Amino acid sequence: MPSLEKKACNKCFKKIIEKRFSKVVNELGINKALIKDERPSDELLKFLFEKKGVEVRFAQKSNVNQSTLDDIAVSVLKSFFSGKDLVIKDRSPLEGISEKELIDYACLVGINFKGNPRSGEDKRAHDFIMKLDERRPGVMYSFRDFIKKLFKQSK
């Protein structure tokens, strides 16, 4: 599913983001979430879990992968160019939502979120992917789908 880029009305946009989040939460069977409060997106993640009716606590150690679609795409790109094996943690409830969509969603629900900070190699990879996604919307979803297929074949 390509990035929405807010082409839907606000009510529909919120519903779509919540549906994407809920789908993965249901597939993973998450009913309690421990979130390590260290990234700007954590407050938004807590909000989405609570909206879904999942019990949430901030803790020293998280039981939920907190990677966004952007994080996954950056990992794939860095792995590809470095020649190192790709290490993907468990699936994430945010894997189907881009950071831009999360920023737009946060604004609509009144949460101050401007994106997760990146520096160095991660920032360069993210900037490259954003430029690529501007020209070819949906590129990050292609990265994610590629990884899913790759891991299915390797099992």
Secondary structure, DSSP 8 states (H G I E B T S, - for coil): ----TT-S-HHHHHHHHHHHHHHHHHHHT-SEEEEE--STTHHHHHHHHHHHT-EEEEESS-SS----HHHHHHHHHHHHHHT------S--TTTTS-HHHHHHHHHHHT---------HHHHHHHHHHHHHHHHSTTHHHHHHHHHHHHHHHH-
